[in-house]
């Protein structure tokens, strides 16, 4: 009886179990639950406030914030390139991590550390919006909002005392809004010299499986790891700290800026050539620096003498003391016709020590070609006193900032006491451009004339050597329009601005946009620098 009961039980189970699975599968597939309804799809503009707040974390930034732009094309590009980016990034990670792993081999009984698997997975990061920040500097600032919920396959095997322990990274998620700055902008492909990256409060979440178990579930460990990551990131790349990646060599691209002042005293000349009918000359001297077109200085004319004395002082701005030459030319003044050159000579600035006066006596030559036999003729001598005074270290000063862009903390740590308020200096005025300048008759605004535009870009620099800091002075900048054809109104004022130079002396540098006076909407962009010796 017991045996028969067991056989019947087994038989019933064998028949009832498949039958029950079939019935359950049938009802699961073909029956419809009354509790499940089709979702209601509505436009965003019709969603109420409470529902919108629930959806906000999932809405991309280009929809929530009007200053973020949609970049679907960039996400498509990243998606198509991701298999190749995955391999390239993993190669960088491997080459960077292997030297770090090698430092721990032999310590704590560690025999080896290696990657068993290294892949960032098949899911690329997505950019939920891109904001471009406008500044007054020659740079392009972008802030992409990046989210990445990836499926990386990263397994590190650590062998300790012949026992292998594996660590696997799982559930990796990143949300970051890096600030990417391309600067300075230069006239050479790719048109920027450096890529500067800073992180703006990144959020990183992940799990670590050790021997199949997630150790991040240990109470207190998750919070400790998160705080540790935040501190390490803050020490490295959290704004205003940054990672700078050089792209071009700026030394070959940057426009040379003045680095000092050369004080030239033309003392006297001796035994000059006789050029007049009475056996005398009317000499004067021109001095300039090589590579400069507009900085020629000229002495007064000394009448009827072959041994003139001037004792006249001049100042020349120096851009490269290692390569520039002082050019000296002595002429004979004539009332009619061109002036005859009595002699010429050059002097390399690299022979001068900073802030140390040097007296030099130079033999005048016919020209700078030393092999020319005509240079053997005696043309006299010229005596000069030269002093090279380099500027103090450059001060970035204050850069006028537009809405949506932050200031650098280091700028405001500098006090006015760091800038000398006495002594000679060089005032550099760079007129970058203007916009919305409009005349009633014509629009050809000029520093250098640009035709038919309301938004001219000049990037033109002017230099002013001053004996004293311009603490009580103002600079007057006027935007004019010039008609190219014959007209009764050949010139027209498009607006002007007066800038207090005391601010430049105190800050060292100002880079701002100013609203033009007597202009409806005109704005001019001016950069001013004050350099002291």
C-alpha positions in Angstrom: 0.0 0.0 0.0 2.8 2.4 0.8 4.6 1.6 -2.4 1.4 2.1 -4.5 0.9 5.5 -2.7 4.4 6.6 -3.6 4.0 5.6 -7.2 0.7 7.4 -7.6 2.3 10.6 -6.0 5.2 10.6 -8.4 2.8 10.0 -11.3 0.6 12.9 -10.2 3.5 15.2 -9.8 4.8 14.3 -13.3 1.5 15.0 -14.9 0.4 18.0 -12.8 3.7 20.0 -13.0 3.8 20.3 -16.8 0.1 20.9 -16.9 0.3 23.7 -14.4 3.2 25.4 -16.3 1.2 25.3 -19.5 -1.9 26.8 -17.9 0.2 29.5 -16.2 2.0 30.4 -19.4 -1.3 30.6 -21.3 -2.8 33.0 -18.8 0.4 35.0 -18.7 0.5 35.5 -22.4 -3.2 35.9 -23.4 -4.8 37.4 -20.3 -4.8 41.2 -19.8 -4.6 42.7 -16.4 -7.2 45.4 -15.6 -4.6 47.3 -13.5 -2.2 47.9 -16.4 -3.1 50.7 -18.7 -1.4 52.3 -21.7 0.7 55.3 -20.8 -0.7 58.7 -21.6 1.7 60.6 -23.8 1.4 64.4 -23.5 3.5 67.3 -24.7 5.9 68.9 -22.2 3.9 72.2 -22.3 0.8 70.3 -21.0 2.5 68.6 -18.0 1.6 70.1 -14.6 4.2 71.5 -12.2 4.4 68.4 -9.9 4.9 66.0 -12.7 7.5 68.3 -14.3 9.5 68.4 -11.0 9.5 64.5 -11.0 10.8 64.5 -14.5 13.4 67.3 -14.1 16.4 65.0 -13.3 15.9 63.2 -16.6 15.3 66.2 -18.8 18.5 67.3 -20.7 20.1 70.6 -19.9 19.4 72.1 -23.4 15.7 71.9 -22.6 15.9 73.1 -18.9 18.4 75.9 -19.4 18.2 78.3 -22.4 22.0 79.0 -22.4 22.7 75.3 -23.1 22.6 74.1 -26.7 21.5 70.7 -28.0 24.3 68.7 -29.5 22.8 65.5 -30.9 25.3 65.6 -33.8 28.1 65.4 -31.3 26.5 62.5 -29.4 26.1 60.7 -32.8 29.8 61.3 -33.5 30.8 59.9 -30.1 28.6 56.9 -30.6 30.1 56.0 -33.9 33.6 56.6 -32.7 33.2 54.9 -29.4 34.6 51.5 -30.3 37.8 53.2 -31.4 37.8 55.7 -28.5 37.4 52.7 -26.1 40.6 51.0 -27.3 42.5 54.3 -27.4 41.5 55.3 -23.9 42.1 51.8 -22.5 45.6 51.9 -24.0 46.3 55.2 -22.2 44.9 53.8 -18.9 47.0 50.6 -19.2 50.2 52.5 -20.0 49.6 55.0 -17.1 48.6 52.3 -14.6 51.3 49.8 -15.2 54.1 51.9 -13.7 51.9 52.6 -10.7 51.3 48.8 -10.3 55.0 48.2 -10.5 55.7 50.3 -7.5 53.6 48.0 -5.3 55.0 44.7 -6.5 57.2 43.3 -3.6 55.3 45.2 -1.0 52.7 43.7 1.3 53.6 40.3 -0.2 52.1 41.4 -3.6 53.6 39.3 -6.4 51.8 40.8 -9.4 49.1 43.3 -10.4 47.6 43.1 -13.9 44.5 43.8 -15.9 42.5 40.6 -16.7 40.0 42.6 -18.7 40.0 46.3 -19.6 37.1 47.7 -21.6 34.9 50.7 -21.2 31.9 48.7 -22.5 29.5 49.4 -25.3 27.6 52.4 -23.9 29.3 55.7 -24.7 28.9 58.9 -22.6 26.2 61.4 -23.7 26.4 65.2 -23.7 23.1 66.6 -22.4 23.9 70.1 -23.4 26.8 72.5 -24.3 27.2 76.0 -23.0 29.6 78.5 -24.6 30.8 81.3 -22.2 31.8 84.6 -23.7 34.8 86.4 -22.3 37.0 89.4 -23.2 40.1 87.3 -23.7 41.4 85.5 -26.8 39.9 82.2 -25.7 36.9 79.9 -26.2 35.3 78.6 -23.1 32.8 75.6 -23.2 31.0 73.7 -20.5 29.5 70.4 -21.7 27.1 68.5 -19.3 28.3 64.9 -19.6 26.5 61.8 -18.2 27.8 58.3 -18.5 26.0 55.2 -17.1 28.4 52.7 -18.7 28.9 49.0 -18.6 32.7 48.8 -18.4 34.4 45.4 -18.0 37.4 46.2 -15.9 38.9 43.4 -13.8 42.2 43.8 -11.9 43.9 40.6 -10.7 46.2 40.9 -7.6 48.3 38.0 -6.6 49.2 37.9 -2.9 51.2 35.0 -1.5 50.3 32.9 -4.6 46.6 33.6 -4.0 44.9 35.6 -6.8 42.2 38.1 -5.8 40.1 39.8 -8.5 38.6 43.3 -8.3 35.8 44.1 -10.7 34.4 47.6 -11.4 30.6 47.5 -11.7 27.7 50.0 -11.9 29.9 52.8 -13.0 28.1 56.2 -13.3 29.6 59.7 -13.9 28.0 63.1 -14.1 30.4 66.0 -14.8 30.3 69.5 -16.2 33.9 70.2 -17.2 35.0 73.6 -18.2 37.1 73.3 -21.4 39.1 76.4 -22.4 40.8 76.7 -25.8 43.5 79.4 -25.4 45.1 81.4 -26.6 43.5 81.7 -30.0 46.2 82.0 -32.7 46.2 82.3 -36.5 47.5 78.7 -37.1 45.6 75.4 -37.4 43.9 74.3 -35.1 43.7 78.0 -34.1 44.4 77.4 -30.4 47.6 76.7 -28.5 46.4 74.9 -25.3 43.4 72.9 -24.0 42.7 73.7 -20.4 40.2 71.4 -18.6 38.7 72.0 -15.1 36.0 69.9 -13.4 32.9 71.6 -11.9 31.7 69.4 -9.0 31.8 65.9 -10.6 29.7 63.1 -9.2 31.1 59.5 -9.5 29.3 56.4 -8.4 30.4 52.8 -8.8 30.7 49.4 -7.1 33.6 47.0 -6.6 33.2 43.2 -6.6 35.8 41.3 -4.7 35.5 37.5 -5.0 32.0 37.9 -6.4 30.7 40.2 -3.6 30.2 44.0 -3.7 32.4 45.5 -1.0 30.8 48.9 -1.4 27.8 47.6 0.4 29.8 47.4 3.6 28.3 50.1 6.0 30.3 53.3 6.0 32.7 52.2 3.3 30.7 53.7 0.4 30.6 57.2 2.1 34.3 57.0 2.9 35.2 56.2 -0.7 33.0 58.9 -2.1 34.5 61.6 0.2 38.0 60.4 -0.7 37.3 60.6 -4.4 36.0 64.1 -4.1 39.1 65.3 -2.1 41.5 63.7 -4.7 39.6 65.3 -7.6 39.5 68.6 -5.9 43.3 68.5 -5.3 43.9 67.8 -9.0 41.4 69.3 -11.4 38.5 70.9 -9.5 38.1 74.5 -10.7 40.1 76.8 -10.5 42.8 74.1 -10.7 43.1 72.7 -14.2 44.8 70.2 -16.5 46.6 71.9 -19.4 47.3 70.0 -22.6 49.7 71.8 -25.0 48.7 71.7 -28.7 51.0 74.2 -30.4 54.3 75.8 -29.5 53.3 79.3 -28.5 56.9 80.6 -28.7 56.7 80.5 -32.5 53.2 81.9 -32.7 52.9 84.5 -30.0 53.1 88.2 -31.0 56.2 89.7 -29.4 55.3 92.0 -26.5 57.5 94.7 -25.1 59.7 93.4 -22.2 61.7 96.5 -21.4 62.9 100.0 -22.3 66.2 101.0 -23.9 67.4 104.4 -22.7 69.6 105.9 -25.4 71.6 109.1 -24.9 73.2 110.4 -28.1 76.2 112.3 -26.6 78.3 113.5 -29.5 79.9 112.6 -32.8 83.6 113.2 -33.9 85.3 113.8 -37.2 82.2 113.4 -39.5 82.5 113.7 -43.3 82.5 117.0 -45.0 79.4 117.3 -47.1 78.9 121.1 -47.6 80.7 123.4 -50.0 82.4 125.2 -47.0 83.8 121.9 -45.7 81.2 121.3 -43.0 78.0 119.4 -42.4 74.6 119.8 -40.7 74.4 116.4 -38.9 71.5 114.8 -37.1 71.0 111.2 -35.8 68.2 108.7 -36.1 68.1 105.7 -33.7 65.7 102.7 -33.9 65.5 99.0 -33.1 65.5 96.2 -35.6 62.1 94.8 -36.4 60.3 98.0 -35.5 58.9 100.4 -38.1 57.3 103.2 -36.0 59.8 103.7 -33.2 62.5 105.8 -34.9 63.8 108.7 -32.8 65.5 111.7 -34.2 67.9 114.3 -32.7 67.9 118.0 -33.5 70.1 119.2 -36.4 73.4 120.8 -35.5 74.4 123.4 -38.1 77.8 123.6 -39.7 79.9 121.3 -37.6 81.8 118.0 -37.9 81.9 117.4 -34.1 78.4 118.0 -33.0 77.2 117.5 -29.4 73.6 116.6 -28.7 73.2 115.1 -25.2 69.7 114.1 -26.1 67.8 111.2 -24.4 65.4 108.8 -26.1 63.5 105.8 -25.0 62.7 102.7 -27.2 60.5 99.8 -26.3 62.4 96.4 -26.5 60.6 93.2 -27.4 63.6 90.7 -27.7 66.8 91.9 -26.1 68.6 88.7 -27.2 68.1 89.3 -31.0 67.3 93.0 -31.5 69.9 95.5 -32.6 70.1 99.2 -32.1 70.3 100.9 -35.5 72.2 104.3 -35.6 72.2 106.4 -38.7 73.8 109.8 -39.0 72.5 112.2 -41.8 73.5 115.5 -43.3 70.5 117.8 -43.4 69.8 119.5 -46.7 67.3 122.2 -47.4 66.6 120.9 -50.9 66.6 117.2 -52.0 67.2 114.1 -49.9 69.4 114.0 -46.9 72.8 112.4 -47.3 73.8 109.6 -45.0 77.1 110.3 -43.3 77.4 106.8 -41.7 75.7 104.0 -40.0 76.3 101.4 -37.2 74.5 98.8 -35.2 74.8 97.6 -31.6 73.4 94.2 -30.3 71.3 94.6 -27.2 72.4 91.3 -25.8 75.7 93.0 -24.9 73.9 95.1 -22.3 73.4 94.0 -18.7 70.0 94.9 -17.2 69.9 98.3 -15.4 73.7 98.9 -16.0 74.6 102.0 -18.0 77.2 101.5 -20.7 79.1 104.1 -22.7 80.0 103.0 -26.3 82.0 104.7 -29.0 81.2 103.3 -32.5 83.0 103.7 -35.8 80.6 104.9 -38.5 80.5 102.8 -41.7 79.1 103.3 -45.2 76.7 100.4 -44.7 76.4 97.3 -42.5 78.3 95.1 -45.0 81.7 94.7 -43.3 83.3 93.3 -46.4 82.5 96.4 -48.5 85.8 98.1 -49.3 84.1 101.5 -49.0 83.8 100.9 -45.2 87.6 101.4 -44.9 87.1 105.1 -45.4 87.1 107.0 -42.1 83.6 108.4 -41.5 83.9 109.5 -37.9 82.7 108.2 -34.5 79.5 108.5 -32.5 79.3 108.2 -28.7 76.3 106.8 -26.9 75.2 106.0 -23.4 72.9 102.9 -23.3 70.9 101.4 -20.5 68.4 98.5 -20.8 65.7 98.5 -18.1 63.5 95.4 -18.2 59.9 95.6 -17.0 58.8 94.1 -13.8 57.1 90.7 -14.0 53.9 90.9 -15.9 50.7 91.3 -13.9 47.6 89.8 -15.4 45.5 92.4 -13.7 41.7 92.6 -14.1 39.9 91.3 -17.1 36.4 92.6 -17.6 34.1 89.6 -17.5 30.8 89.1 -19.2 27.7 87.6 -17.8 27.9 83.9 -17.1 31.7 83.7 -16.6 33.5 83.6 -13.3 36.6 85.5 -12.2 39.9 83.9 -11.3 40.6 84.1 -7.6 44.2 84.8 -8.2 43.4 88.1 -9.9 42.0 89.7 -6.8 44.7 88.5 -4.5 47.0 91.2 -6.0 46.9 94.5 -4.3 47.6 97.9 -5.8 50.9 98.0 -3.8 52.4 95.5 -6.2 52.3 98.0 -9.0 54.8 100.8 -9.0 53.2 104.3 -9.0 56.4 106.2 -9.7 58.9 106.2 -12.5 58.8 105.8 -16.3 56.7 103.1 -18.0 55.0 101.9 -21.1 51.3 102.2 -21.8 50.0 99.6 -24.3 46.6 100.2 -25.8 45.1 97.5 -27.9 41.8 98.3 -29.7 40.3 94.8 -30.2 37.2 95.8 -32.0 33.7 97.3 -31.7 30.1 96.3 -32.4 26.8 98.0 -33.2 28.6 101.2 -34.3 26.3 103.0 -36.8 26.6 106.3 -38.6 23.9 108.4 -40.1 25.7 108.7 -43.4 28.2 105.8 -43.8 29.8 102.9 -41.9 33.5 102.6 -42.5 34.9 102.7 -39.0 38.7 102.7 -38.7 41.7 102.4 -36.5 42.8 100.7 -39.7 39.8 101.3 -41.9 37.4 98.4 -42.4 34.7 99.0 -45.0 31.0 98.6 -44.6 30.6 97.0 -41.3 28.9 97.7 -37.9 31.1 95.2 -36.1 34.7 95.9 -37.0 37.6 93.9 -35.6 41.0 95.6 -35.5 43.3 94.0 -32.9 45.6 97.1 -33.3 48.1 98.0 -30.7 49.5 101.5 -29.8 52.5 102.2 -27.5 53.1 105.3 -25.3 56.3 105.8 -23.4 55.6 108.0 -20.4 57.9 109.6 -17.9 55.5 109.2 -15.0 52.5 106.9 -14.3 49.3 108.6 -15.7 47.4 108.6 -12.4 45.5 111.8 -13.3 45.1 111.3 -17.0 42.4 109.8 -19.3 42.8 108.3 -22.7 40.3 109.5 -25.3 39.3 106.9 -28.0 37.1 108.0 -30.8 35.6 105.7 -33.5 35.4 107.5 -36.8 33.9 106.5 -40.1 35.6 107.6 -43.4 33.9 107.7 -46.7 36.1 106.4 -49.5 34.4 108.5 -52.3 34.4 112.2 -52.6 31.8 113.7 -50.3 31.0 116.8 -48.3 30.8 114.6 -45.2 34.1 112.6 -45.6 34.4 111.8 -41.9 31.8 111.1 -39.3 32.1 110.3 -35.5 30.5 107.0 -34.5 31.1 107.6 -30.8 33.9 108.0 -28.2 35.0 106.9 -24.8 37.2 108.4 -22.0 39.1 105.8 -19.9 40.6 106.7 -16.5 44.2 105.5 -16.7 44.6 105.4 -12.9 42.7 102.1 -12.9 45.3 100.7 -15.4 48.2 101.9 -13.2 46.7 100.2 -10.1 45.7 96.9 -11.7 48.5 96.6 -14.3 46.0 95.4 -17.0 42.4 96.0 -17.9 40.5 94.2 -20.6 37.0 95.5 -20.9 34.2 96.6 -23.2 33.0 100.2 -23.0 29.8 101.7 -24.2 30.5 104.5 -26.7 29.3 108.0 -25.8 27.1 109.6 -28.5 26.3 106.2 -29.9 23.0 104.4 -29.6 24.2 100.9 -29.0 27.9 101.0 -29.9 30.5 99.2 -27.7 34.3 99.2 -28.1 36.6 96.5 -26.8 39.9 97.9 -25.4 42.8 96.2 -23.6 45.2 98.5 -21.6 48.5 97.5 -20.0 50.9 99.5 -17.8 54.4 98.2 -17.6 57.0 99.7 -15.2 60.8 99.3 -15.1 
